[in-house]
Each structure stands twice: as C-alpha cells, then as structure tokens.
Amino acid sequence: MALSISLVVLLLIIVFMLVNKAGLKAGHAIICVLLGFYLASSSVAPTIDDLTTNVADMIGDVNL
C-alpha cells in the first residue's frame, strides 16, 4: 500500500509540474486521469499492476 500511495504522489507531482512548466493544459490532465480510472477497472489492470510492481522491485534492487 505504501508503494502505491508514494507512486500516486510522484505521478501527481509530475502532472502538476507538466501543467505549470511544460504547458500541459488542465483539460488534458483530466482526460489522463479519467483514462487511468477506466484502465483500473478494465481487464488490463492486473497486467499494469504487475508491470509497475516488477519495475519498482527492479529499481529497489539496484545497489549504488
């Protein structure tokens, strides 16, 4: 659960910066959010969840 909350916060910060700095319009950001909600309720959701979990695990395993 902590991973998903921190990922949501990270994505929220990225969207906020894109709206303010890169010229992303608020309407486009809202469309992206709606797409995310529809993807979350689709049959693709478990695959996306597995992908993000695997990528987060790979990043966590990197030793610097």
Buried (B, 14 or more C-beta within 10 A) or exposed (E): EEEEEEEEEEEEEEBEEBBEEEEBEEEEBEEEEEEEEEEEEEEEEEEEEEEEEEEBEEEEEEEE
